[in-house]
Amino acid sequence: MLSLRLSSEDERLIRNYAKYHQMTVSEFLRMAALERIESEYDLEALREYEERKATGKVRLFDHDEVWNDK
């Protein structure tokens, strides 16, 4: 269980958003938090890929190379 302190304006906004999308406040907050975590994870994975690519540690294959490797 979590407890969250919000201004009355933020609480109203969140409640109205959840109601509009036919969700409970808990469902909305859970979804929002997990999406945020997933987005940051995806961003970190992209940063790692870009770093590996910049240092030549990534090898890319074109379509023909993939299909001819069978």
C-alpha positions in Angstrom: 0.0 0.0 0.0 1.2 3.5 -0.8 0.1 6.9 0.4 0.4 10.0 -1.8 0.1 13.6 -0.8 -1.4 15.8 -3.6 -2.7 19.3 -3.8 -6.5 19.5 -4.2 -6.0 20.6 -7.8 -3.8 17.7 -8.7 -6.1 15.3 -7.0 -9.1 16.6 -8.9 -7.2 16.4 -12.2 -6.1 12.8 -11.5 -9.6 11.7 -10.4 -11.2 13.3 -13.4 -8.7 11.8 -15.8 -9.2 8.3 -14.4 -13.0 8.7 -14.4 -12.9 9.9 -18.0 -10.9 6.8 -19.0 -13.1 4.5 -16.9 -10.3 3.6 -14.5 -9.9 3.8 -10.8 -7.4 6.2 -9.5 -5.3 3.3 -8.4 -5.4 1.7 -11.9 -4.4 5.0 -13.5 -1.5 5.7 -11.0 -0.2 2.1 -11.4 -0.3 2.4 -15.2 1.3 5.8 -15.2 4.1 4.7 -12.9 4.9 1.5 -14.8 4.8 3.3 -18.1 7.3 5.9 -16.7 9.6 3.1 -15.6 9.3 1.3 -18.9 10.1 4.6 -20.8 13.2 5.2 -18.7 14.3 1.6 -19.2 13.8 2.0 -23.0 15.7 5.2 -23.0 18.6 3.7 -21.1 18.7 0.7 -23.5 18.8 3.2 -26.4 21.7 5.1 -24.8 23.6 1.9 -24.3 23.0 0.9 -27.9 24.2 4.4 -29.2 27.3 4.2 -27.1 28.1 0.7 -28.3 27.5 1.8 -31.9 29.7 4.8 -31.5 32.6 2.6 -30.2 32.2 0.1 -33.0 30.8 -2.6 -30.8 27.6 -3.1 -32.8 27.4 -4.9 -36.1 24.4 -4.2 -38.3 23.1 -6.6 -40.9 21.1 -5.7 -43.9 18.1 -7.7 -45.1 20.0 -9.7 -47.7 22.7 -10.7 -45.2 20.1 -12.0 -42.7 18.2 -14.1 -45.3 21.3 -15.5 -47.0 22.8 -16.6 -43.6 20.3 -19.6 -43.4 
